[in-house]
Structure formats: C-alpha cells, structure tokens
Amino acid sequence: MEDSGFSGVVRLSNVSDFIAPNLDCIIPLETRTVEKKIEESKVAIRAKKTAVENKPKEDKKSIKISLADCLACNGCITSAETVLVEEQSFGRLLEGIRNSKMAVVTISPQAITSMAVKLKKSPQIIAKQISAFFHRHGVKYVLDSSLGRRFAHSLAFEELVSTPSTSRPLLSSACPGFVCYAEKSHGELLIPKISKIRSPQAISGAIVKGYLAKRENLSPCDVFHAAVMPCFDKKLEASREQLKVRDTEIRETDCVVSTAELLEEIQKMEEDSEDVEKRGEEEEEWMNALGRGIIIGEDGGASGGYADRIVHDFVEKNGGIVKTTKLNKNMYSTTVESPESGDVILRVAKVYGFRNVQNLVRKMKTKKEKTDYVEVMACPGGCANGGGQIRYETMAEREEKLIDVEREYDDLPRGIGMNWVEKVKTEWEGLDGNYRNLLFTNYKPVETNVGQTLKW
C-alpha cells in the first residue's frame, strides 16, 4: 500500500460506494486461458540423459488492468481497489501537476462541507485553505464543480420536456455508481431512460480541456485536470471512453481523489489561516472563486438538486401547486397539481440508497412506476454521505455528522454563478461552435461475459 502512493484512508475491504465486488476479477483468468490441442499418444525409446538442461524461463508479461477494463467488464458491479490504487492516487495527482503546462483542480462543495464539519471551520475558510494548498503545489485554477452542475441544470428541464411520457421516468445520471449498476445489471431496461446530460465532474472536465485549454492557447495534452469528489466511483467515471477529448485518448478528467484523501494530505502541512485569507483576496474571476471563499449553493439538498430544479422550471413555465412527501429518510415524492382541476401534472422523486434503487427497478419492470423524473443516488443519504467522505467511528456519530454536512451545504449562498455560466457559454461558443455536444454523453449495456449470481 505504501509503495502504491495511495492514501492510507482507502482500505482493501470496501472501496465500492454501494456494493462490494463479489467475484475475483475475471480479466486475468480470461487472458490466461489457452486452448491446447490434444495430440495422439506415442511411445518412444531414447537414451537417458546424464545432465539436466537448464533452459532459461520464458518471461511472462504481467497483465495490467485499467479502470476502462473494469467499465467494459461484467465480472463485478464496480471497481476493484487494486485498480484504483494504481490509477487514481494522490501521488499520481501531484505527478500530473508537475508534468503539465497548466494544472486545474475541480472541488465539489460536498467535499468542502465534509471537511468543514470535521475541522470545525466554515466552508468558506475551508475553500480558501484548499485553494491555497493546491496553488502551493503549482495548480493555476481551483474550480467549484457547482459550475458544471449549473450547466447540467440549465439543460435538465429541456431534456425532460423532449422525453415522451411513454419513455419516462427520466433518471438522473450524476451518480456513477447507479450508472455502472444500470449498464451491467439492467441495461435494456434502464439505459434508455438515463439522462444523457453529463455529471458536474464530466462537464467540468469538458470546460477544462475544451474551453480553458483553448482560452490559454494550450493543447489538451498539456493540461492536467484533477477532481476532489465525495465518491470513489467518480474515479471510475473519469475513465469512461465517452469522456475523452474528441478523437484522442486524452481524459478530460485525469485523476480523481476523495475528500478523505485530500484531508489526509492537507493535515500533513501546517496551514496559516491569515495567509489563506490573503491568497483568497488576491484571486479574481470565476476560475478562482473558491480562493475568495465563494461557493455556489443550490436548493434541493447536497445531491445536486436535480429533482427540485425540474419542479422549479416546470412551475415557472406552467404554474401549479407543489406538494412534497417524505416516504422514508432516503425517498421523497413531489407532485405538482393543476390549480384549476387538482389533477397531478408532474411527478418527481428522489431515490437514495441501493435498496430503494432496487425497489424502483422492480416497479419499472412491472410498469407500476408513474414518476416523470427521478433523482437517483446509490448511497443512502446521497452525495453528502458518499463513500469518499470523511468517516467516523460509530453509526450514531456518522448520522450526526451527516446532518451537519447537509446543514452546512444548505446554508451555502444561492443565486451565485448564473452569470458565470452564461459568460462561459458565450466565450466557449466563440471557440467551438459545437461545444454543446460536450455537455452530453451516452451509455450502453455491458454484455454479460461471466456466469454469476449477485448477492444483494
């Protein structure tokens, strides 16, 4: 573990955010399978040799498995930790910064609020501290992933309206754990219904490699983009073939580390809070808003607020009476009723946690699910409780801190960032008339290639 450069906070026992792989990786087994011809038996008499011949052993090439291999394989639901160790460590992040002409790091606000609760500081101070940390390591821009989320929100309602009622519910695609599960376990059922809008991390990658690189007159291969996320499965998302710079093998997001990994690295250095404040004031424009302690908040909770944004845009255009029901701590149902007739004209839901996701799938199979849009997250508690967030010893403490993280997130200021989105859109279109295509992606079912029984 030490030699790999991976942080000590990542343990072999449970890297997956929502389910542990229940099979050994099958790729080495498939690679090593050799078909041998059965020859006819022959008896021959030969002289006995007095000396043993020492033939040099043939070197066998070691087999390397990448995260892309994990995505293309149906041997297990999600990634194996040994793969994450090799490809997505903090050491790799620092190496990428050193070897690039320009380095950019995208930080999720969920990571910031998790660290704020742990260190008993405001999210604004933590944002400045993180920014200063990465600037000292040579990073030019430290971005808020919420800008990518704002791009996604601006497209969400338009996508729902264009989705026929017979093809609903439309399922959010921001959670890579859910997407990976859908591709590998229920491809034909779920893939046609998953939103084609990229996640905030993926949109941030497109902004960095597609917009900022052009703005700085750099080739995408000279730009290094890393992300700090609340979820280990974001490491897997960054390796998707669909999220590479057009017609190249260059990833739009080169490396992803978790909240807990970043905290471990920051705690190795003594931060001077006054110096952090001073550096924050010197930064300018949206590219380094975090350095000034500016974090983009959003209605609808720490999982991105997709469902709430759909409701907001629908009511803004059509009117209606909004009613929300809490079905359990990880499921919410929202309806919009016509003021005239009282009929339900929109149904939206939030479904968090794998058990609830399974129930959703069962309803969809029997065509009993009548919701128009579902915000789906694999982790119970959503992104605030992602597998990469800071962990606590007891279950009671974890639940208490989760409430604190959600409260800190809910207290972030609203209404920031819309003018930044429009500015980037305008400039990006001037640099690339087809930039809008980079805000969408696609998914496809992964064919079963091994007999297996999943243990839920």
ChimeraX attribute file (.defattr): number of C-alpha atoms within 10 A of each C-alpha:
attribute: neighborCount
match mode: 1-to-1
recipient: residues
	/A:1	12
	/A:2	7
	/A:3	6
	/A:4	14
	/A:5	14
	/A:6	22
	/A:7	20
	/A:8	11
	/A:9	14
	/A:10	20
	/A:11	11
	/A:12	12
	/A:13	8
	/A:14	14
	/A:15	22
	/A:16	20
	/A:17	23
	/A:18	23
	/A:19	19
	/A:20	17
	/A:21	19
	/A:22	15
	/A:23	13
	/A:24	11
	/A:25	17
	/A:26	15
	/A:27	16
	/A:28	13
	/A:29	10
	/A:30	11
	/A:31	9
	/A:32	9
	/A:33	8
	/A:34	8
	/A:35	6
	/A:36	6
	/A:37	6
	/A:38	6
	/A:39	6
	/A:40	5
	/A:41	5
	/A:42	5
	/A:43	4
	/A:44	4
	/A:45	5
	/A:46	5
	/A:47	5
	/A:48	6
	/A:49	7
	/A:50	6
	/A:51	6
	/A:52	6
	/A:53	7
	/A:54	6
	/A:55	6
	/A:56	6
	/A:57	6
	/A:58	6
	/A:59	6
	/A:60	6
	/A:61	6
	/A:62	7
	/A:63	10
	/A:64	10
	/A:65	16
	/A:66	17
	/A:67	22
	/A:68	16
	/A:69	15
	/A:70	23
	/A:71	22
	/A:72	16
	/A:73	21
	/A:74	25
	/A:75	22
	/A:76	23
	/A:77	25
	/A:78	27
	/A:79	29
	/A:80	23
	/A:81	17
	/A:82	15
	/A:83	17
	/A:84	21
	/A:85	19
	/A:86	17
	/A:87	22
	/A:88	23
	/A:89	22
	/A:90	22
	/A:91	15
	/A:92	21
	/A:93	21
	/A:94	17
	/A:95	12
	/A:96	19
	/A:97	23
	/A:98	15
	/A:99	12
	/A:100	16
	/A:101	17
	/A:102	22
	/A:103	25
	/A:104	26
	/A:105	27
	/A:106	27
	/A:107	28
	/A:108	23
	/A:109	27
	/A:110	29
	/A:111	29
	/A:112	29
	/A:113	29
	/A:114	29
	/A:115	24
	/A:116	20
	/A:117	21
	/A:118	15
	/A:119	12
	/A:120	10
	/A:121	12
	/A:122	15
	/A:123	28
	/A:124	19
	/A:125	21
	/A:126	25
	/A:127	29
	/A:128	26
	/A:129	26
	/A:130	21
	/A:131	28
	/A:132	25
	/A:133	18
	/A:134	19
	/A:135	18
	/A:136	9
	/A:137	12
	/A:138	17
	/A:139	23
	/A:140	18
	/A:141	24
	/A:142	27
	/A:143	24
	/A:144	30
	/A:145	26
	/A:146	24
	/A:147	27
	/A:148	23
	/A:149	25
	/A:150	21
	/A:151	22
	/A:152	21
	/A:153	21
	/A:154	15
	/A:155	14
	/A:156	21
	/A:157	20
	/A:158	13
	/A:159	14
	/A:160	19
	/A:161	11
	/A:162	8
	/A:163	16
	/A:164	11
	/A:165	13
	/A:166	8
	/A:167	10
	/A:168	19
	/A:169	24
	/A:170	24
	/A:171	25
	/A:172	24
	/A:173	23
	/A:174	28
	/A:175	21
	/A:176	22
	/A:177	27
	/A:178	26
	/A:179	24
	/A:180	25
	/A:181	22
	/A:182	22
	/A:183	22
	/A:184	24
	/A:185	19
	/A:186	15
	/A:187	19
	/A:188	14
	/A:189	15
	/A:190	21
	/A:191	19
	/A:192	17
	/A:193	18
	/A:194	23
	/A:195	23
	/A:196	20
	/A:197	23
	/A:198	23
	/A:199	26
	/A:200	25
	/A:201	29
	/A:202	29
	/A:203	26
	/A:204	30
	/A:205	32
	/A:206	25
	/A:207	22
	/A:208	26
	/A:209	26
	/A:210	22
	/A:211	23
	/A:212	22
	/A:213	19
	/A:214	16
	/A:215	13
	/A:216	10
	/A:217	9
	/A:218	14
	/A:219	12
	/A:220	22
	/A:221	17
	/A:222	14
	/A:223	24
	/A:224	28
	/A:225	29
	/A:226	30
	/A:227	29
	/A:228	28
	/A:229	30
	/A:230	29
	/A:231	29
	/A:232	28
	/A:233	26
	/A:234	25
	/A:235	25
	/A:236	26
	/A:237	25
	/A:238	26
	/A:239	24
	/A:240	20
	/A:241	14
	/A:242	17
	/A:243	23
	/A:244	20
	/A:245	19
	/A:246	12
	/A:247	6
	/A:248	9
	/A:249	11
	/A:250	17
	/A:251	23
	/A:252	30
	/A:253	30
	/A:254	21
	/A:255	25
	/A:256	32
	/A:257	26
	/A:258	30
	/A:259	27
	/A:260	25
	/A:261	21
	/A:262	20
	/A:263	20
	/A:264	14
	/A:265	12
	/A:266	15
	/A:267	9
	/A:268	8
	/A:269	9
	/A:270	7
	/A:271	14
	/A:272	10
	/A:273	14
	/A:274	9
	/A:275	12
	/A:276	22
	/A:277	18
	/A:278	14
	/A:279	17
	/A:280	23
	/A:281	13
	/A:282	10
	/A:283	16
	/A:284	12
	/A:285	8
	/A:286	21
	/A:287	18
	/A:288	20
	/A:289	23
	/A:290	30
	/A:291	32
	/A:292	24
	/A:293	21
	/A:294	21
	/A:295	26
	/A:296	23
	/A:297	22
	/A:298	24
	/A:299	20
	/A:300	14
	/A:301	18
	/A:302	22
	/A:303	25
	/A:304	26
	/A:305	17
	/A:306	27
	/A:307	28
	/A:308	20
	/A:309	18
	/A:310	25
	/A:311	20
	/A:312	15
	/A:313	16
	/A:314	19
	/A:315	17
	/A:316	10
	/A:317	8
	/A:318	10
	/A:319	14
	/A:320	21
	/A:321	13
	/A:322	16
	/A:323	11
	/A:324	13
	/A:325	11
	/A:326	12
	/A:327	12
	/A:328	11
	/A:329	11
	/A:330	18
	/A:331	19
	/A:332	18
	/A:333	18
	/A:334	20
	/A:335	21
	/A:336	22
	/A:337	19
	/A:338	17
	/A:339	11
	/A:340	7
	/A:341	7
	/A:342	11
	/A:343	12
	/A:344	14
	/A:345	14
	/A:346	20
	/A:347	21
	/A:348	23
	/A:349	25
	/A:350	27
	/A:351	27
	/A:352	24
	/A:353	19
	/A:354	22
	/A:355	16
	/A:356	19
	/A:357	19
	/A:358	14
	/A:359	13
	/A:360	16
	/A:361	18
	/A:362	13
	/A:363	13
	/A:364	17
	/A:365	13
	/A:366	8
	/A:367	9
	/A:368	11
	/A:369	15
	/A:370	15
	/A:371	19
	/A:372	23
	/A:373	26
	/A:374	24
	/A:375	25
	/A:376	29
	/A:377	28
	/A:378	25
	/A:379	25
	/A:380	20
	/A:381	21
	/A:382	24
	/A:383	25
	/A:384	29
	/A:385	26
	/A:386	26
	/A:387	24
	/A:388	27
	/A:389	25
	/A:390	25
	/A:391	18
	/A:392	13
	/A:393	7
	/A:394	9
	/A:395	10
	/A:396	10
	/A:397	12
	/A:398	15
	/A:399	14
	/A:400	12
	/A:401	20
	/A:402	20
	/A:403	16
	/A:404	18
	/A:405	25
	/A:406	22
	/A:407	15
	/A:408	21
	/A:409	26
	/A:410	17
	/A:411	13
	/A:412	19
	/A:413	13
	/A:414	12
	/A:415	11
	/A:416	17
	/A:417	19
	/A:418	13
	/A:419	11
	/A:420	15
	/A:421	17
	/A:422	12
	/A:423	12
	/A:424	17
	/A:425	17
	/A:426	11
	/A:427	12
	/A:428	20
	/A:429	13
	/A:430	12
	/A:431	15
	/A:432	12
	/A:433	9
	/A:434	10
	/A:435	17
	/A:436	11
	/A:437	9
	/A:438	19
	/A:439	21
	/A:440	18
	/A:441	16
	/A:442	13
	/A:443	18
	/A:444	15
	/A:445	20
	/A:446	19
	/A:447	13
	/A:448	12
	/A:449	12
	/A:450	12
	/A:451	8
	/A:452	12
	/A:453	8
	/A:454	11
	/A:455	8
	/A:456	9
